[in-house]
Amino acid sequence: MKIIIPMAGMGKRMRPHTLTVPKPLVPIAGKPIVERLVEDIVKVCGQPVEEIAFIIGQFGAEVEKTLITIAEGQGAKGSIFHQDKALGTAHAILCAQDCLDGEVVVAFADTLFKADFSLADAKENTIWVQQVEDPAAFGVVKLDAHNHITEFVEKPETFVSDLAIIGIYYFKDGAYLKRELQFLLDNNITDKGEYQLTNALENMKNQGTVFVPGQVAEWLDCGNKASTVYTNQRYLEFIKDTDLIDSSATITNSVIVPPVYISAGAVIKDSVVGPHVSVGKGTKITNSVVKNSIIQQQTEVKDALVADSMLGNHAIYHGRFADLSVGDYNVIK
């Protein structure tokens, strides 16, 4: 089994957090989004993963080293491929064509999931889907009476289906997928100027390839700040029974409301932290209340009330706790 993860996008909806760090490396419950994704896919593969390929932009040597380490942490070879121009999902996957053989999982690195099935039992090509309230914002699939996918529809203007494609796919034959992706490029078959994976899937279906839906228990988006904070909250709930506070963290005269992830070297003093807070390495929180937030590495928070927030690396946020004398019936906002 091989895993291919396209992640060359600029993450514009996550700015300013993606100005210095690629979106897939933003932490969720103490680990980068892409590492959480890799862990979850390996769990459902049900067999050894031979190689994990990351398709990236010009992110630099340090990012590439981090990705290789993530792959090796799952006992797999890590490979780096580059997509220098944003020419669509089909083009992105084809950048890793050297890995397109045998069984392959393709997973786009801005979505996380929880599922209770194993690909070891998969008999057909599988496309992970989730039921959504507003399918107009997604690519969706239609099913027949045999639970086979009969149609792929990108952002339907009228109701077609409420089963949204979440961006994770299993292919029994990676070489076949490679040929179909190359066919799009060779014949300049585009949708809105880009080479799209859904066009290749439609061609494969028309040739008799069977696709079935893989239903996930929970789909977690990391597309913007609010959804990423929510995903952090859910992941902390998933792993709350494990030890989430590093032994080197210093906690003085403070209340920790679990689940909270506190990384190595963090210092928390005279504060209330939690629930649903992730604190990065070396971060200092003093005389503050922090809940439902992600605070990254080497950041300082002092005299502040922080909620539903993301603070980046090496940031400083000093609030203005006040010494007040407020009379009867006054309202201060």
C-alpha positions as CSV (number, residue, x, y, z in Angstrom):
1,M,0.0,0.0,0.0
2,K,1.1,3.5,-0.8
3,I,-0.3,6.9,0.4
4,I,-0.1,10.0,-1.7
5,I,-0.8,13.4,-0.1
6,P,-1.2,16.5,-2.3
7,M,-0.5,19.5,-0.1
8,A,1.0,22.2,-2.4
9,G,-1.7,24.7,-1.8
10,M,-1.0,28.1,-0.3
11,G,-3.6,27.9,2.4
12,K,-5.0,31.4,1.8
13,R,-8.1,30.9,4.0
14,M,-5.8,30.2,6.9
15,R,-3.7,33.4,6.7
16,P,-1.9,34.7,8.7
17,H,-1.1,31.3,10.1
18,T,0.1,30.0,6.7
19,L,2.4,32.9,5.8
20,T,5.3,31.2,7.4
21,V,4.1,27.6,7.9
22,P,2.3,25.4,5.3
23,K,-1.3,24.7,6.4
24,P,-0.8,20.9,6.8
25,L,1.9,21.7,9.4
26,V,-0.5,23.7,11.6
27,P,-0.8,21.7,14.8
28,I,-4.0,19.8,15.9
29,A,-3.8,18.5,19.5
30,G,0.0,18.9,19.4
31,K,0.7,17.3,16.0
32,P,0.7,18.7,12.5
33,I,-2.6,18.2,10.5
34,V,-0.8,16.1,8.0
35,E,0.7,13.8,10.7
36,R,-2.8,13.3,12.2
37,L,-4.1,12.5,8.7
38,V,-1.3,10.0,8.0
39,E,-1.9,8.2,11.3
40,D,-5.6,7.9,10.7
41,I,-5.1,6.5,7.1
42,V,-2.5,4.0,8.3
43,K,-5.0,2.8,10.9
44,V,-7.7,2.0,8.3
45,C,-5.3,0.6,5.7
46,G,-5.2,-2.8,7.5
47,Q,-1.9,-3.6,5.9
48,P,1.7,-2.3,5.9
49,V,2.3,1.0,4.2
50,E,5.3,0.9,2.0
51,E,5.7,4.6,1.0
52,I,4.1,7.9,1.8
53,A,4.5,10.6,-0.9
54,F,4.0,14.3,-0.2
55,I,3.3,16.7,-3.1
56,I,4.4,20.1,-2.0
57,G,5.3,23.6,-3.2
58,Q,8.6,25.2,-2.5
59,F,8.3,24.9,1.2
60,G,12.0,24.5,2.1
61,A,14.3,21.8,3.3
62,E,13.1,21.9,6.9
63,V,9.5,21.2,5.9
64,E,10.7,18.3,3.7
65,K,12.7,16.9,6.6
66,T,9.6,17.0,8.8
67,L,7.5,15.2,6.3
68,I,10.1,12.5,5.8
69,T,10.2,12.0,9.6
70,I,6.3,11.7,9.7
71,A,6.4,8.9,7.1
72,E,9.3,7.1,8.8
73,G,7.3,7.3,12.1
74,Q,4.7,5.0,10.4
75,G,7.4,2.6,9.2
76,A,7.2,3.8,5.6
77,K,9.6,5.4,3.1
78,G,8.9,9.2,2.8
79,S,9.1,10.8,-0.7
80,I,8.9,14.4,-1.7
81,F,7.5,15.6,-5.1
82,H,6.9,19.2,-6.2
83,Q,3.9,20.9,-7.9
84,D,5.3,24.2,-9.0
85,K,2.0,25.4,-10.6
86,A,-1.5,25.0,-9.3
87,L,-3.0,23.1,-12.3
88,G,-5.6,21.1,-10.5
89,T,-6.0,17.9,-8.4
90,A,-5.3,15.5,-11.2
91,H,-2.1,17.3,-12.1
92,A,-1.1,17.3,-8.4
93,I,-1.5,13.6,-8.0
94,L,0.4,12.9,-11.3
95,C,3.4,14.8,-9.9
96,A,3.9,11.6,-7.8
97,Q,3.5,9.3,-10.8
98,D,6.5,7.3,-9.7
99,C,4.4,6.1,-6.7
100,L,1.3,5.3,-8.8
101,D,1.4,1.5,-8.9
102,G,-0.3,-1.2,-6.8
103,E,-2.8,-0.2,-4.1
104,V,-2.9,3.5,-3.5
105,V,-4.7,5.9,-1.1
106,V,-4.9,9.5,-2.2
107,A,-5.7,12.0,0.6
108,F,-5.8,15.8,0.4
109,A,-4.2,17.3,3.5
110,D,-6.9,19.7,4.6
111,T,-9.3,17.2,6.0
112,L,-9.3,14.8,8.9
113,F,-11.7,12.0,9.7
114,K,-12.7,9.2,12.0
115,A,-13.8,5.8,10.5
116,D,-14.4,2.3,11.8
117,F,-13.7,0.2,8.6
118,S,-10.6,-1.4,7.2
119,L,-9.3,-1.2,3.6
120,A,-8.1,-4.8,4.1
121,D,-11.7,-5.8,3.4
122,A,-12.1,-3.4,0.4
123,K,-13.1,-5.2,-2.8
124,E,-13.6,-2.2,-4.9
125,N,-12.2,1.3,-5.4
126,T,-13.4,3.4,-2.5
127,I,-14.2,7.1,-2.2
128,W,-14.7,8.5,1.3
129,V,-17.9,10.5,1.6
130,Q,-20.0,12.1,4.4
131,Q,-23.5,13.3,4.5
132,V,-23.7,17.1,4.6
133,E,-26.5,19.7,5.0
134,D,-25.4,21.9,2.1
135,P,-24.1,19.8,-0.8
136,A,-23.8,22.8,-3.1
137,A,-20.4,23.6,-1.7
138,F,-18.9,20.2,-2.4
139,G,-18.4,17.5,-5.0
140,V,-21.0,14.8,-4.4
141,V,-21.7,11.3,-5.6
142,K,-24.9,9.5,-6.6
143,L,-25.5,5.9,-5.7
144,D,-27.5,3.0,-7.3
145,A,-29.4,0.3,-5.5
146,H,-26.2,-1.8,-5.3
147,N,-24.4,1.0,-3.4
148,H,-22.2,1.7,-6.4
149,I,-21.3,5.3,-7.4
150,T,-23.1,6.2,-10.6
151,E,-22.2,9.9,-11.0
152,F,-19.8,12.5,-9.8
153,V,-21.1,16.0,-9.6
154,E,-19.0,19.1,-8.7
155,K,-20.8,21.7,-6.6
156,P,-24.4,20.9,-7.8
157,E,-26.6,24.0,-8.2
158,T,-29.7,21.8,-7.8
159,F,-30.0,18.9,-5.4
160,V,-28.3,15.7,-6.7
161,S,-27.1,14.1,-3.5
162,D,-26.0,15.0,0.0
163,L,-23.0,12.6,0.0
164,A,-20.0,14.9,-0.2
165,I,-16.6,13.7,-1.3
166,I,-14.2,14.5,1.6
167,G,-11.0,14.2,-0.4
168,I,-9.7,10.7,0.4
169,Y,-9.7,7.9,-2.2
170,Y,-8.6,4.2,-2.4
171,F,-7.5,2.8,-5.8
172,K,-6.8,-0.9,-6.3
173,D,-4.6,-0.2,-9.3
174,G,-2.4,2.9,-9.1
175,A,-1.0,2.3,-12.6
176,Y,-4.5,2.5,-14.1
177,L,-5.2,5.8,-12.3
178,K,-1.9,7.1,-13.6
179,R,-2.9,6.4,-17.2
180,E,-6.3,8.1,-16.8
181,L,-4.7,11.2,-15.2
182,Q,-2.1,11.4,-18.0
183,F,-5.0,11.1,-20.5
184,L,-6.4,14.3,-19.2
185,L,-3.2,16.2,-19.6
186,D,-2.4,14.7,-23.0
187,N,-5.8,15.7,-24.3
188,N,-6.0,19.0,-22.4
189,I,-9.3,18.0,-20.7
190,T,-9.9,20.6,-18.0
191,D,-12.6,22.0,-15.8
192,K,-12.5,25.7,-15.2
193,G,-8.9,25.7,-16.5
194,E,-7.6,22.9,-14.2
195,Y,-7.1,19.2,-14.6
196,Q,-9.5,17.6,-12.1
197,L,-9.5,14.2,-10.5
198,T,-13.2,13.9,-10.8
199,N,-12.9,13.9,-14.6
200,A,-10.6,10.9,-14.4
201,L,-12.9,9.1,-12.1
202,E,-15.8,9.7,-14.5
203,N,-13.8,8.3,-17.3
204,M,-12.8,5.2,-15.2
205,K,-16.5,4.7,-14.3
206,N,-17.6,4.9,-17.9
207,Q,-15.0,2.1,-18.7
208,G,-16.7,-0.2,-16.1
209,T,-14.6,0.6,-13.0
210,V,-16.7,0.1,-9.9
211,F,-16.5,2.8,-7.1
212,V,-18.2,2.4,-3.8
213,P,-18.6,5.0,-1.0
214,G,-16.6,4.7,2.2
215,Q,-18.7,6.3,5.0
216,V,-16.8,8.0,7.8
217,A,-18.1,8.5,11.3
218,E,-16.9,12.1,11.5
219,W,-15.4,14.5,8.9
220,L,-13.3,17.3,10.3
221,D,-12.3,20.3,8.1
222,C,-9.1,22.4,8.5
223,G,-9.9,24.9,5.8
224,N,-10.1,28.1,8.0
225,K,-9.4,29.3,11.5
226,A,-12.8,28.5,13.0
227,S,-13.0,24.9,11.6
228,T,-9.4,24.2,12.6
229,V,-10.1,25.3,16.2
230,Y,-13.1,23.0,16.2
231,T,-11.1,20.1,14.8
232,N,-8.6,20.6,17.6
233,Q,-11.4,20.4,20.1
234,R,-12.7,17.1,18.6
235,Y,-9.3,15.6,18.5
236,L,-8.6,16.4,22.1
237,E,-11.9,14.6,22.9
238,F,-10.7,11.6,20.8
239,I,-7.4,11.2,22.7
240,K,-8.4,12.5,26.1
241,D,-7.7,9.2,27.8
242,T,-4.0,9.4,27.0
243,D,-1.3,11.5,28.7
244,L,-1.6,14.9,27.1
245,I,0.7,17.0,29.4
246,D,4.5,16.7,28.8
247,S,6.4,16.0,32.0
248,S,8.8,18.9,31.3
249,A,5.9,21.5,31.3
250,T,5.8,23.8,34.4
251,I,2.4,24.5,35.9
252,T,2.2,26.8,38.9
253,N,-0.8,28.0,40.8
254,S,-3.0,27.2,37.8
255,V,-6.1,25.2,37.0
256,I,-6.1,22.8,34.0
257,V,-9.5,21.9,32.7
258,P,-9.1,18.7,30.5
259,P,-8.8,17.8,27.8
260,V,-5.8,20.0,27.2
261,Y,-2.5,19.2,25.3
262,I,0.5,20.9,26.8
263,S,3.9,20.5,25.0
264,A,7.4,20.2,26.3
265,G,8.8,23.3,28.0
266,A,5.6,25.1,28.3
267,V,5.1,27.4,31.4
268,I,1.7,28.1,32.8
269,K,1.4,30.3,35.9
270,D,-1.5,31.8,37.7
271,S,-3.9,30.8,34.9
272,V,-6.9,28.7,33.9
273,V,-6.3,26.7,30.8
274,G,-8.9,24.5,29.1
275,P,-11.0,22.8,28.1
276,H,-9.9,22.1,24.5
277,V,-6.6,24.0,24.4
278,S,-3.4,23.0,22.7
279,V,-0.2,24.7,24.0
280,G,3.0,24.5,21.9
281,K,6.6,23.9,23.0
282,G,8.1,26.6,25.1
283,T,4.9,28.7,25.3
284,K,4.3,30.8,28.4
285,I,0.9,31.6,29.7
286,T,0.7,34.0,32.7
287,N,-2.3,35.4,34.6
288,S,-4.7,34.4,31.9
289,V,-7.8,32.4,31.0
290,V,-7.5,30.3,27.8
291,K,-10.2,28.0,26.4
292,N,-11.0,26.3,23.1
293,S,-7.8,27.6,21.4
294,I,-4.6,26.6,19.7
295,I,-1.5,28.4,20.9
296,Q,1.6,27.4,19.0
297,Q,5.3,27.3,19.9
298,Q,7.4,29.9,21.8
299,T,4.5,32.3,22.3
300,E,3.7,34.5,25.3
301,V,0.2,35.2,26.6
302,K,-0.1,37.4,29.6
303,D,-3.1,39.1,31.4
304,A,-5.4,37.9,28.7
305,L,-8.8,36.2,28.1
306,V,-8.4,34.0,25.1
307,A,-11.2,31.9,23.6
308,D,-12.0,30.2,20.2
309,S,-8.7,31.5,19.0
310,M,-5.4,30.6,17.2
311,L,-2.1,32.2,18.1
312,G,0.9,31.4,15.9
313,N,4.6,30.8,16.7
314,H,6.8,33.4,18.5
315,A,3.8,35.6,19.1
316,I,3.2,37.9,22.0
317,Y,-0.2,38.8,23.3
318,H,-0.6,40.9,26.4
319,G,-4.2,41.7,27.4
320,R,-5.5,44.4,29.7
321,F,-7.0,42.9,32.8
322,A,-8.2,45.9,34.7
323,D,-8.5,47.0,38.4
324,L,-12.1,48.1,38.4
325,S,-14.4,49.9,40.8
326,V,-17.9,49.5,39.2
327,G,-21.0,51.0,40.9
328,D,-24.5,49.5,41.2
329,Y,-26.5,49.1,37.9
330,N,-23.6,50.0,35.7
331,V,-23.1,48.1,32.4
332,I,-19.6,47.9,30.9
333,K,-19.0,46.2,27.5
